[in-house]
Amino acid sequence: MPGGRLTQEDRWLISAGIAEGAGYAEIARRLDRPTSTVSREIARNGGPGGYRAEHAHQATGYRARRRKLTSGPGPSAEVDSHSREVRDFAERFARTMVDNGLPRMASRVLARLYLTDSRSLTAAELVRQLRVSPASISKAIGYLEQLELVERRPDPRGRFEHYVIAEDVWFRTWIASARANASWAEVGREGAELFGISTPAGARLEQMARFFAQLSEDMAGGPTAAAADDAMTVFAALVHAGSRLTAEQLATALDWPLGRVAKALADGESYAAFTDPISLDRPTPDTYTLAATPGRLTPAQRHSLETVAELSWGRPARVSP
């Protein structure tokens, strides 16, 4: 049984044990210390209700210099090197998640849960591995639970909760991203309606709404390849016709049911962000044609092109929106 003074890490574990409602004997077992050592430590540093690891450690005048990997005589150089490599990889794994938008502590917790051999970890084990406060672990777990990436499971043999990473964690992450894109699309639609799509801000918000709506739809499943092919066939038909057509005229020319044409036109409008630099346009409520994507050309560029077309062909070009 190890002796010597309690380290800062020991005190974090004591604090985590108190927060979980563990008894002194259980906390002592985790530390591999006598129960009396734990009881004296808590009693002289505020008792169960006022114990704080930081304050308790400062009161002793000592800080931990290194972490003990085992309670035995000490690990071999090979084991120590492997342990460092595992810790370094866990941190790189976490940094990758941080770089993609996940909060740092949530990323570190998720990385440890994903890499553990034991399938689950308790708050105390996460405190020990990450060397952070129980409050930090609790906040990170709460965030990950909101994303449905981590689940709490009670230990049937004790009073401690185990945190388990979801089996389909990456699928859930994908769905969460799709939901986030849908939220951006909804905000964009609201803003476009508020400002009006004829204003610069409204036009930008409308474009944003279409982009994120399409991205969300794609991530959630999106239209089939056949639906996309139908939309492109309608685009080709409008290019070949060179003039505005109604849905009924397109259905007759393509020899398609009117419902199929209507679906293809709706898909073509939905995918405006991905058909750039052209997009489906409605000169009137019942007719369709193709035009340059709004914003792709400046007013000055449009005017210049119309002038060139008029001089070349003797008639004005159709004015794009």
C-alpha positions as CSV (number, residue, x, y, z in Angstrom):
1,M,0.0,0.0,0.0
2,P,1.6,3.2,-1.1
3,G,2.6,5.8,1.5
4,G,3.7,9.4,1.3
5,R,1.7,12.5,0.9
6,L,-1.5,12.6,-1.2
7,T,-0.9,14.0,-4.7
8,Q,-3.0,16.5,-6.5
9,E,-4.4,13.7,-8.6
10,D,-5.4,11.8,-5.4
11,R,-7.3,14.9,-4.2
12,W,-9.1,15.2,-7.6
13,L,-10.2,11.6,-7.1
14,I,-11.3,12.3,-3.5
15,S,-13.4,15.2,-4.8
16,A,-14.9,13.1,-7.5
17,G,-15.8,10.4,-5.0
18,I,-17.5,12.8,-2.7
19,A,-19.5,14.2,-5.7
20,E,-20.6,10.7,-6.6
21,G,-21.7,10.0,-3.0
22,A,-19.0,7.4,-2.4
23,G,-18.1,6.4,1.1
24,Y,-14.7,7.0,2.6
25,A,-13.8,3.3,2.3
26,E,-14.7,3.2,-1.4
27,I,-12.7,6.3,-2.1
28,A,-9.7,4.8,-0.1
29,R,-10.0,1.6,-2.2
30,R,-9.7,3.6,-5.4
31,L,-6.6,5.4,-4.1
32,D,-5.2,2.2,-2.6
33,R,-4.8,4.1,0.7
34,P,-6.0,3.5,4.3
35,T,-9.5,4.7,5.0
36,S,-8.1,6.8,7.9
37,T,-5.9,8.7,5.4
38,V,-9.0,9.7,3.4
39,S,-11.1,10.6,6.4
40,R,-8.4,12.8,7.9
41,E,-7.8,14.5,4.5
42,I,-11.5,15.4,4.2
43,A,-12.0,16.4,7.8
44,R,-9.1,18.9,7.9
45,N,-10.1,20.4,4.5
46,G,-13.8,21.4,4.9
47,G,-15.5,18.1,5.4
48,P,-17.7,16.3,2.9
49,G,-19.7,19.5,2.1
50,G,-16.8,21.9,1.7
51,Y,-13.9,19.8,0.4
52,R,-12.2,21.3,-2.7
53,A,-9.3,19.5,-4.3
54,E,-7.5,22.8,-5.3
55,H,-7.8,24.3,-1.8
56,A,-6.8,21.1,-0.1
57,H,-3.7,20.7,-2.2
58,Q,-2.7,24.4,-1.8
59,A,-3.0,24.0,2.0
60,T,-0.4,21.2,2.1
61,G,2.2,23.4,0.3
62,Y,3.0,20.6,-2.2
63,R,2.1,19.9,-5.8
64,A,2.3,16.6,-7.6
65,R,5.4,16.3,-9.9
66,R,4.6,13.1,-11.7
67,R,1.7,10.7,-12.1
68,K,2.0,7.1,-10.7
69,L,1.1,4.6,-13.4
70,T,0.9,1.6,-11.0
71,S,1.1,0.9,-7.3
72,G,4.0,-1.5,-7.9
73,P,7.8,-0.8,-8.2
74,G,7.4,1.2,-11.4
75,P,6.7,0.4,-15.1
76,S,9.4,-0.6,-17.5
77,A,10.7,1.8,-20.1
78,E,8.7,-0.1,-22.8
79,V,5.4,0.2,-20.9
80,D,6.1,3.8,-20.1
81,S,6.8,4.6,-23.8
82,H,3.6,2.8,-24.9
83,S,1.5,4.7,-22.3
84,R,2.9,8.0,-23.5
85,E,2.1,7.1,-27.1
86,V,-1.5,6.2,-26.1
87,R,-1.9,9.4,-24.3
88,D,-0.5,11.4,-27.2
89,F,-2.8,9.7,-29.7
90,A,-5.8,10.4,-27.5
91,E,-4.9,14.1,-27.4
92,R,-4.4,14.1,-31.2
93,F,-7.8,12.4,-31.6
94,A,-9.4,15.0,-29.4
95,R,-7.7,17.9,-31.3
96,T,-9.1,16.6,-34.5
97,M,-12.6,16.8,-33.0
98,V,-11.9,20.3,-31.7
99,D,-10.8,21.4,-35.1
100,N,-14.1,20.2,-36.4
101,G,-16.2,22.2,-33.9
102,L,-16.5,20.1,-30.8
103,P,-15.6,21.8,-27.5
104,R,-12.2,20.8,-26.1
105,M,-13.2,19.1,-22.9
106,A,-16.0,17.2,-24.6
107,S,-13.6,16.1,-27.3
108,R,-11.1,14.8,-24.7
109,V,-13.8,12.9,-22.9
110,L,-15.2,11.4,-26.1
111,A,-11.7,10.4,-27.2
112,R,-11.1,8.6,-23.9
113,L,-14.4,6.8,-24.0
114,Y,-13.8,5.7,-27.6
115,L,-10.3,4.4,-26.9
116,T,-11.0,2.6,-23.6
117,D,-10.8,-1.2,-23.5
118,S,-13.3,-1.4,-20.6
119,R,-16.2,-0.2,-22.8
120,S,-17.2,2.4,-20.2
121,L,-15.6,4.8,-17.7
122,T,-16.8,6.5,-14.5
123,A,-16.4,10.2,-13.7
124,A,-13.6,9.3,-11.3
125,E,-11.7,7.4,-14.0
126,L,-12.1,10.3,-16.4
127,V,-10.9,12.7,-13.7
128,R,-7.8,10.5,-13.2
129,Q,-7.0,10.1,-16.9
130,L,-7.6,13.7,-17.9
131,R,-6.4,15.4,-14.6
132,V,-9.3,17.8,-14.5
133,S,-12.0,18.7,-12.0
134,P,-15.1,16.6,-11.6
135,A,-17.1,19.7,-12.6
136,S,-15.3,19.8,-16.0
137,I,-16.2,16.1,-16.6
138,S,-19.8,16.7,-15.6
139,K,-20.2,19.6,-18.0
140,A,-18.6,17.7,-20.9
141,I,-20.7,14.6,-20.3
142,G,-23.9,16.8,-20.2
143,Y,-22.9,18.3,-23.5
144,L,-22.2,14.9,-25.1
145,E,-25.6,13.6,-23.8
146,Q,-27.4,16.5,-25.5
147,L,-25.8,15.3,-28.8
148,E,-26.8,11.7,-27.9
149,L,-23.2,10.6,-28.3
150,V,-22.8,9.3,-24.7
151,E,-25.1,7.4,-22.4
152,R,-25.2,7.0,-18.6
153,R,-25.6,3.5,-17.3
154,P,-25.8,2.7,-13.6
155,D,-23.5,0.1,-12.1
156,P,-25.7,-2.8,-10.8
157,R,-23.0,-3.6,-8.2
158,G,-22.6,-0.1,-6.8
159,R,-23.7,3.5,-6.7
160,F,-21.6,4.8,-9.5
161,E,-22.7,5.8,-13.0
162,H,-20.7,4.6,-16.0
163,Y,-20.5,6.6,-19.2
164,V,-20.7,4.6,-22.4
165,I,-20.1,5.9,-25.9
166,A,-23.0,5.2,-28.3
167,E,-22.4,2.3,-30.7
168,D,-23.5,4.4,-33.7
169,V,-21.6,7.5,-32.5
170,W,-20.4,8.5,-36.0
171,F,-23.9,8.0,-37.5
172,R,-25.3,10.2,-34.7
173,T,-22.7,12.8,-35.4
174,W,-23.7,12.8,-39.1
175,I,-27.4,13.2,-38.2
176,A,-26.5,16.0,-35.7
177,S,-24.7,17.8,-38.6
178,A,-27.7,17.4,-40.8
179,R,-29.9,18.9,-38.1
180,A,-27.5,21.8,-37.7
181,N,-27.6,22.5,-41.5
182,A,-31.4,22.4,-41.4
183,S,-31.3,25.0,-38.6
184,W,-29.1,27.3,-40.7
185,A,-31.5,26.8,-43.6
186,E,-34.5,27.8,-41.4
187,V,-32.7,30.9,-40.1
188,G,-31.8,31.8,-43.7
189,R,-35.4,31.5,-44.8
190,E,-36.7,33.6,-41.9
191,G,-34.1,36.3,-42.7
192,A,-34.9,36.3,-46.4
193,E,-38.6,36.8,-45.6
194,L,-37.8,39.5,-43.1
195,F,-35.5,41.6,-45.4
196,G,-37.1,40.6,-48.7
197,I,-35.1,38.8,-51.4
198,S,-35.0,42.0,-53.5
199,T,-32.5,43.5,-50.9
200,P,-28.8,42.5,-50.8
201,A,-29.2,41.0,-47.3
202,G,-32.3,39.1,-48.3
203,A,-30.7,37.7,-51.4
204,R,-27.7,36.5,-49.5
205,L,-29.9,34.9,-46.8
206,E,-32.0,33.2,-49.5
207,Q,-28.9,31.8,-51.1
208,M,-27.7,30.6,-47.7
209,A,-31.1,29.0,-47.0
210,R,-31.0,27.1,-50.3
211,F,-27.5,25.9,-49.8
212,F,-28.0,24.6,-46.2
213,A,-31.4,23.1,-47.0
214,Q,-29.8,21.2,-49.9
215,L,-26.8,20.1,-47.8
216,S,-29.1,19.0,-45.0
217,E,-31.3,17.0,-47.5
218,D,-28.2,15.4,-49.0
219,M,-26.9,14.3,-45.6
220,A,-30.3,13.0,-44.5
221,G,-30.6,11.0,-47.7
222,G,-31.4,13.4,-50.4
223,P,-33.2,12.8,-53.8
224,T,-32.3,9.6,-55.7
225,A,-30.0,9.6,-58.7
226,A,-33.1,9.1,-60.9
227,A,-34.7,12.3,-59.5
228,A,-31.5,14.3,-60.2
229,D,-31.3,12.9,-63.7
230,D,-34.9,14.0,-64.4
231,A,-34.1,17.5,-63.2
232,M,-31.1,17.7,-65.5
233,T,-33.2,16.4,-68.4
234,V,-35.7,19.2,-67.8
235,F,-32.7,21.7,-67.8
236,A,-31.5,20.2,-71.1
237,A,-35.0,20.5,-72.6
238,L,-35.2,24.2,-71.6
239,V,-31.8,24.9,-73.1
240,H,-32.8,23.2,-76.4
241,A,-36.1,25.0,-76.6
242,G,-34.4,28.4,-76.0
243,S,-37.6,29.9,-74.7
244,R,-39.9,29.8,-71.7
245,L,-42.2,26.7,-71.4
246,T,-45.0,25.7,-69.1
247,A,-44.9,22.4,-67.2
248,E,-47.6,21.1,-69.5
249,Q,-45.6,21.9,-72.6
250,L,-42.5,20.2,-71.1
251,A,-44.6,17.1,-70.3
252,T,-45.9,16.9,-73.8
253,A,-42.5,17.4,-75.4
254,L,-40.7,14.9,-73.2
255,D,-43.7,12.5,-73.2
256,W,-43.7,12.4,-69.4
257,P,-46.5,12.4,-66.9
258,L,-47.2,15.9,-65.7
259,G,-46.4,14.8,-62.1
260,R,-42.9,13.7,-63.1
261,V,-42.2,17.0,-64.8
262,A,-43.5,18.9,-61.7
263,K,-41.2,16.9,-59.4
264,A,-38.2,17.5,-61.7
265,L,-38.9,21.2,-61.8
266,A,-39.2,21.3,-58.0
267,D,-35.9,19.4,-57.6
268,G,-34.2,21.8,-60.0
269,E,-35.3,24.8,-57.9
270,S,-34.2,23.1,-54.7
271,Y,-30.8,22.4,-56.1
272,A,-30.1,25.9,-57.2
273,A,-26.9,26.2,-55.1
274,F,-25.5,23.1,-56.9
275,T,-26.5,24.0,-60.5
276,D,-24.6,27.3,-60.4
277,P,-23.8,29.1,-62.7
278,I,-27.3,28.5,-64.1
279,S,-30.6,28.1,-62.3
280,L,-34.2,27.5,-63.0
281,D,-36.1,30.8,-63.5
282,R,-39.8,31.7,-63.7
283,P,-40.5,34.7,-65.9
284,T,-44.2,34.2,-65.0
285,P,-45.8,32.0,-62.4
286,D,-46.6,29.3,-64.9
287,T,-43.6,29.3,-67.2
288,Y,-40.0,28.1,-66.8
289,T,-36.6,28.9,-68.4
290,L,-33.0,29.0,-67.4
291,A,-31.0,32.0,-66.3
292,A,-27.7,32.9,-64.8
293,T,-27.6,32.3,-61.1
294,P,-28.6,35.5,-59.3
295,G,-25.5,37.3,-58.1
296,R,-23.1,35.4,-60.5
297,L,-23.0,38.5,-62.8
298,T,-23.0,42.1,-61.7
299,P,-25.6,44.6,-63.0
300,A,-22.8,46.2,-65.1
301,Q,-21.8,42.8,-66.6
302,R,-25.4,42.0,-67.5
303,H,-25.9,45.3,-69.2
304,S,-22.7,44.9,-71.2
305,L,-23.7,41.4,-72.3
306,E,-27.2,42.6,-73.3
307,T,-25.6,45.4,-75.4
308,V,-23.3,43.0,-77.1
309,A,-26.2,40.6,-77.9
310,E,-28.3,43.4,-79.3
311,L,-25.5,44.6,-81.5
312,S,-24.6,41.1,-82.7
313,W,-28.1,39.7,-83.3
314,G,-30.2,42.9,-83.8
315,R,-32.4,42.1,-80.8
316,P,-32.1,42.6,-77.1
317,A,-31.1,39.7,-74.9
318,R,-33.5,38.5,-72.3
319,V,-32.8,40.3,-69.1
320,S,-31.7,38.0,-66.4
321,P,-33.0,38.6,-62.8
